[in-house]
Structures are given as structure tokens and as C-alpha cells.
Amino acid sequence: MTALARKLAVYVVTAWVAITVNFLLPRLMPGNPIQTMIGKLQGRVTPQTQQAIQLQFGVGLHQSLWSQYLTYWSQLFHGNLGESITLSAPVSTVLGQTLPWTVGLLGVSTVISFALGTLVGIALGWRRGSWLDGLLPVSTFFQAVPYFFLGTVLLLVLGSDLHWFPVLGNYARGLTPGFNGPFIFSVLRYAELPVITIVLSSIAGWMLGMRNMMITTMDEDFVLVARAKGLPTRKVVSYAARSAILPSVANFSLAIGLVVSGALLVELVFNYPGVGNLLLQAVLNQDYPLLQGIFLVITLTVLAANLIADFVYVALDPRVRQEA
Amino acid sequence: MTVNADDLLPAGQLPAGQLPDTVIAKTRLRAVHLPRSPKAITGLIIIAVFALLTLIGPWIAPFAPNDNAFAPNLHPSAAHWLGTSNLGADIFSQLLNGARATMVVGFVAGLIATLLSVIIGITAGYIGGGTDEGLSLAANVFLAIPGLPLLIVIDSYLPASGRSNTLLIGVIISVTGWAWGARVLRAQTMSVKRRDFVEAARVVGEGRLRIMFFEVLPNLLAIVASSFLFTMLYAIGTYVALAYLGVTSTSVWNWGTMLYWAQSSNAPLTGAWWWFVPPGLCIALVGTGLALMNFGVDEFINPRLRAAGLSRRGMRQAGLPRHPKLGVTPVVRKATRAVPAPAAVTATTAGAGAGQAGGTR
């Protein structure tokens, strides 16, 4: 598994870079933004919060950068991401409540978008020049529309005007959260429109990539041989598709970053209580500890998703397995 | 994916002396093959219109974008084509003014990121070894870190003067946008550097830098163009998202700021579509234009896609079978078909399979 080990090493380095950037940014930025923030906070927060902020950003502690860095790491290992200023709660607690919603929304939309986009891409590539090609410009347009704009339009037309979907929030008010039927049903209903938005915006990328690879793969000899052997079309297509899907999986890391960025904004539009909404609050209130905690957690989540994609790649491509 | 070197030659370098005039005209057209696909032409027109708006938008705007001199919340009318905002500013003027910042940030970020990716990608691919390991690692790290959250953190630490500086924002966006292009260029460089002409240049004694940027780079121009378009698309989307969140200065007019103000004054919920739909559509149109141009570049790089992108009538005109056959690569070469002197032309298109349209593998 040398290939997988290498990938893992890259992710470890990436995580280290993200954490270090997180540490250095507030300290190296011109204009001393943290000092300004603490000045503004005088009297607004408890001494305890103030102390937590000083510890996190190393203001007024007269420590060297290196010893601040070590403190930062030890805090991190204890699961301590600092104290949110506006919410007066530990950042890790706040994120623990919101992250599941975002991961759920993103996970479901990404799986649907990838599966559907790949299937349509296979069809487009296999039957090139058919009426299906009319989908290309349409999907390009949807890809170019900003996620949040598409979300706004869908919210208005399908949600507010036609009342096809419930909107704003994550479940109907008055339900008790827990493992009961009405609650789960409501959660699913409220997630429909955000999921549709994310799928519509992100599907074109998978579709086009798959179509282009499919067209190229169909000219390979092994596809011709499969056909010549008299295999049924379905089997021939699946042979070609398995080979053509590899770049899509390999490019997952690029795509997931864009999808995550878009989905965060979709949450804002639908008032979905996930990390995206939290991010907006943090930006508006200049809640730097919260902002940094969110960045770190998003990055680590994306790295985890990449790792899963790499496992899938190994499962699909026997050549990678044999290298070990 | 091979780049056909012939297509990249300027028309003047073709052996024009041997060809009759009509052929020269055809070959000259062929040298700028890119805009001939209908998709690419559409994209080019869209982008040209918006490029023009970038230049003259603020001049042709009927009013100043911040001029709150009119009645608030007006519906579209002859005097105010897109109505007025809740503060009484002309929305159409805001739209025209917003084009400049949006396009400039996209262009600057695309340009810088592409430059970075060319330098890093070709260096990594050509030199190889430890340099390659280090640069590839850097590219992979930047690919894995999600761009928008990082940019939000960076930008929210900027002082107010920095947030309203569109050029600075463009530069910062480019830092997160170069990695993909670098990875693709590195892979292509590694394939080009093994070809004979590069070997020949090395034997002749050309310097490393010269080989990298005068021998290898010209063969990658199509990929560089594609990477530029893609990065510009990414940069515009990111800039608009940052502005929509209110991370960049809300007093610099761009389409994202317009959406920010429309959202914060509840324009979507009050049904004021003329406020939030036009900027969204403009963003989408620019994005579609760039993506369509990218289609053109893709078809240029990969002749197989060129045939696949044809309409049914186009396929019939090119003499291709109606239903694709397995094992046969339809390659469209209209220029060679139209020329009555195949022998002379075949010489110039030799590396390209020199076939008639619908040629076999």
C-alpha cells in the first residue's frame, strides 16, 4: 500500500500546514487585529473568556513564538479550540452541535451528485451525439451559477411561492429531537431543497469529467475486444466505465473543496443551522476564535473525505494494489 | 492527451510558399482553430461583451451607484431599468459598475495563479527528483485545504483598507488557486520532456531554463489556456462568495456586494427579483462563457472530443457515421477536406494523423 501511505503522509502534512497557518495568521497579520479585538471586548466578556483569548493568541503573555506554538499544540491535543466570544461557549462544543448537520447535508448531496453525475456522464459518453448532448450547455450554466444564488431562487420559487418544500431551518418547530418517526421525517423533508441545490450546482463537474473520459476510453482496445467477444452492451459499458471513472475519483480532492465552499453558503440561504451559518456569525462579529476553529474543523473533515476517496480508488484500480 | 504542435504554430511559420492562396487562407484559419467550434464562439462572444462592460461599465452607467437620490424600492421602469434599492440607489447603475471589480479580480487572480502554476508545474516536471517531491507536496497540500474557508480567515484579519483593495483580494485568491494547474502541467511536462526535440535541445547545449520555457512551454499552451479559464472561473466564484458573506468591503461595488445588500434588505423575500436576479445571472453568464471557451480548448487538445461535440448535422457534413463505432476515432479535419491539393497539406499536418474526416485509427 505504498500509494496509500504516501497519500496519508500528504494529508498529515496538510493538517500540519493548516494548523500552523491557523497559528501564525493572527500573529503575523499587519495592524494587529487581535489587539484591536481585545480592545473592543473590554468589559463585554467575562475575565475567564478574556484569559482564554489571551492564551490562544498569545497576547500580553510575553512568551516567545515557539513556546506559544507548543502551548497551541498542547491545547489542540486536549480538544481545546478556544472560547467563542459571541456565544460565550467553548468553540469545540459549538462545533460539536453544528458539524453533524453540515456533514449530513454534504455527505448525502455529494454521494447523490457523484453517483447521478457519473451515471449520466457514462450515458453521454456512450451515446455521444444523441439528444442527451443537449444537457451539456444546461449543466454548464447550472455549474456557473453561484450555489447561494441558485439556493435563493429555489427557496423563493419552490419553497415560498409553491410550498412544495418546507424551508428555513432543519426540522419543524415543536418536534422533540431524537430517534422518532416524525422528527426523522421532518429532518429529511427540510434537507430536500438544500440537497437539491447542492446537487444541481455540483453535478455538472462529475458529468462532464465522466463523459470526456468515457469518450476517450471507448477507443481503447480492451473495449473493442470486449465487444468483439460478444459480451452484452451492459457489460462492455461497465468495463469501459470502471476504467473511465478513475480520474473522477482521483480529482475528488479538488471537487470536494469547491462543494464544501458552496454548501457552506447554501446553509446561509436556507438558514440551516450548520457550520456555514456559524461561519457567517463569526465573520459578522469578528469572532476570531470561532472563525479559526471552523476553518480547522472544515479542513480536517475535507481531509477525511479525501482519504475515503483514496480508499475507493484503491478498490477500483488493481494496479495500485499490486504496487505494494 | 497530446497537443498537436502544428496547431500551435503561428500562420506565418507554415510552409506557405508551396501552397496556393486559397490554401493559405484555409491554413491561416486552421492556425486559429480554437474559435471555430460553436461552443467556443458563444463563450468568446459572452466574455467579449463582459470585457467591454468592464472597460466602459462605469462610464455608461446612468447614475452613480451610491447615489441614494431616488425614491426607494421602485419597480423597474424606463427611468430605472432595474428599479431602485431600499436606500433609493439605481440598481442598473450598480450592476454596470459592479462588472469592473468582479472581472478584474477574476482576471488578476487567474493570471497570477496561472503564472505560478506554469513556473511550479514545469519546474517540478522537468527537474524532477527532490525538487519535484517538494513542489508536488506543496501543490497537494494546497489542493487539499478548502479554499473559501481559508480565504475567509485571511480576509477577516485584513484591515479595512485591505478589504476594499480589489487587486490585493485578487492576489490572495490566486494563492489558493494555482495548485490544480501546476499538477496538470507537471504531468504534461513529464511526458513532453522525453520527446526527441527536447533531447536534441539538450544535446545542442541549451540551458535548462531555456528548454523549460522555450521548448517545453509552447507545447503546453493549450493546457495553460484551459487552466487560466478554469482559475478565472474559480476566482470569480470565490470573490463573489466572499463579497456575499460581507468579508470584503461592502462599499466596493461588485456583483457579490449587490447580492449581499439585496439579501440583507430581504429583497428575495419581498419579491424584488429585479434586485437579486440580474447580478446572479451576470455571474452565471460569465461563468458559462468561460466554461464554453474551456470546452473549445478541450476539443482543441483532444480531437476525439471535437468529433463528439458536433451536432447531428455537423457530423453528417463531416462525413462521420451517425452512430459512433467502437474502436474508431472520428477525427474532424475540415480544413484538409476543403483543400483540393491533399499532398501539400498532408505534409503540414503530418503529425496529426493527416487523415480525411472520419479517418480511422
Chai-1 contact restraints between the chains, C-beta under 6 A:
chainA,res_idxA,chainB,res_idxB,connection_type,confidence,min_distance_angstrom,max_distance_angstrom,comment,restraint_id
A,V10,B,N140,contact,1.0,0.0,6.0,A-B,restraint_1
A,V13,B,V141,contact,1.0,0.0,6.0,A-B,restraint_2
A,T14,B,V141,contact,1.0,0.0,6.0,A-B,restraint_3
A,T14,B,A144,contact,1.0,0.0,6.0,A-B,restraint_4
A,V17,B,V141,contact,1.0,0.0,6.0,A-B,restraint_5
A,A18,B,I145,contact,1.0,0.0,6.0,A-B,restraint_6
A,M29,B,Y157,contact,1.0,0.0,6.0,A-B,restraint_7
A,G31,B,P159,contact,1.0,0.0,6.0,A-B,restraint_8
A,P33,B,Y157,contact,1.0,0.0,6.0,A-B,restraint_9
A,R128,B,A308,contact,1.0,0.0,6.0,A-B,restraint_10
A,R128,B,P324,contact,1.0,0.0,6.0,A-B,restraint_11
A,G129,B,M315,contact,1.0,0.0,6.0,A-B,restraint_12
A,T140,B,T288,contact,1.0,0.0,6.0,A-B,restraint_13
A,T140,B,A291,contact,1.0,0.0,6.0,A-B,restraint_14
A,F141,B,T288,contact,1.0,0.0,6.0,A-B,restraint_15
A,A144,B,A284,contact,1.0,0.0,6.0,A-B,restraint_16
A,A144,B,G287,contact,1.0,0.0,6.0,A-B,restraint_17
A,A144,B,T288,contact,1.0,0.0,6.0,A-B,restraint_18
A,A144,B,A291,contact,1.0,0.0,6.0,A-B,restraint_19
A,V145,B,A284,contact,1.0,0.0,6.0,A-B,restraint_20
A,P146,B,V240,contact,1.0,0.0,6.0,A-B,restraint_21
A,P146,B,I283,contact,1.0,0.0,6.0,A-B,restraint_22
A,F149,B,G280,contact,1.0,0.0,6.0,A-B,restraint_23
A,T152,B,P268,contact,1.0,0.0,6.0,A-B,restraint_24
A,L156,B,P268,contact,1.0,0.0,6.0,A-B,restraint_25
A,I215,B,R304,contact,1.0,0.0,6.0,A-B,restraint_26
A,I215,B,A308,contact,1.0,0.0,6.0,A-B,restraint_27
A,T216,B,R304,contact,1.0,0.0,6.0,A-B,restraint_28
A,D219,B,T329,contact,1.0,0.0,6.0,A-B,restraint_29
A,L224,B,L326,contact,1.0,0.0,6.0,A-B,restraint_30
A,L224,B,G327,contact,1.0,0.0,6.0,A-B,restraint_31
A,R227,B,L326,contact,1.0,0.0,6.0,A-B,restraint_32
A,S253,B,L143,contact,1.0,0.0,6.0,A-B,restraint_33
A,S253,B,A144,contact,1.0,0.0,6.0,A-B,restraint_34
A,L254,B,L143,contact,1.0,0.0,6.0,A-B,restraint_35
A,L254,B,W180,contact,1.0,0.0,6.0,A-B,restraint_36
A,G257,B,P146,contact,1.0,0.0,6.0,A-B,restraint_37
A,G257,B,G147,contact,1.0,0.0,6.0,A-B,restraint_38
A,V260,B,P146,contact,1.0,0.0,6.0,A-B,restraint_39
A,S261,B,P146,contact,1.0,0.0,6.0,A-B,restraint_40
A,S261,B,L148,contact,1.0,0.0,6.0,A-B,restraint_41
A,L265,B,A241,contact,1.0,0.0,6.0,A-B,restraint_42
A,V283,B,S156,contact,1.0,0.0,6.0,A-B,restraint_43
A,V283,B,L245,contact,1.0,0.0,6.0,A-B,restraint_44
A,V283,B,V247,contact,1.0,0.0,6.0,A-B,restraint_45
A,L291,B,V153,contact,1.0,0.0,6.0,A-B,restraint_46
A,F295,B,P149,contact,1.0,0.0,6.0,A-B,restraint_47
A,F295,B,V153,contact,1.0,0.0,6.0,A-B,restraint_48
A,I298,B,P146,contact,1.0,0.0,6.0,A-B,restraint_49
A,I298,B,P149,contact,1.0,0.0,6.0,A-B,restraint_50
A,T299,B,I145,contact,1.0,0.0,6.0,A-B,restraint_51
A,V302,B,P146,contact,1.0,0.0,6.0,A-B,restraint_52
A,L303,B,A144,contact,1.0,0.0,6.0,A-B,restraint_53
A,N306,B,A144,contact,1.0,0.0,6.0,A-B,restraint_54
